[in-house]
């Protein structure tokens, strides 16, 4: 059981580092002055999910969910 806890702890540290890097790679959500002119609804903004930025958001969500699950498993394992 100690080996599984060690493996999960190492995976948790790796996920923490990956989430930090992914969050720092993302751009801000502010629209800037382009929203005043109405250019916020462009082709690029409608298809943002298929871009590199959309992939970063999806990867961040998946890694955060894994982080929460592994944290819960490690916490339940320490209670038993």
C-alpha positions, 0 to 999 in steps of 0.5 A: 500500500505504501508503494501505491501512495508513493506513486500517487504522490509523485503523480500529484506533484507532476500534475501540480507542475503541469497545471501551473505551466498550463495556466501560465501559458494561457492568455487573459480573458479580457477582450480589450478595446476590441469589444467596444467596436463589436469585433469580439464575435469574429470567426476566431472567437467562435472557433476558439475551442479548436485552437491551441488556446482551446486545447490548453483550456481543455487540458487544464480542466482534465488535469485539475479533475485528475488533481482533485480525484488523486487528492481525494484518494490520497486523503481517504487512504490516509484516514484508513 
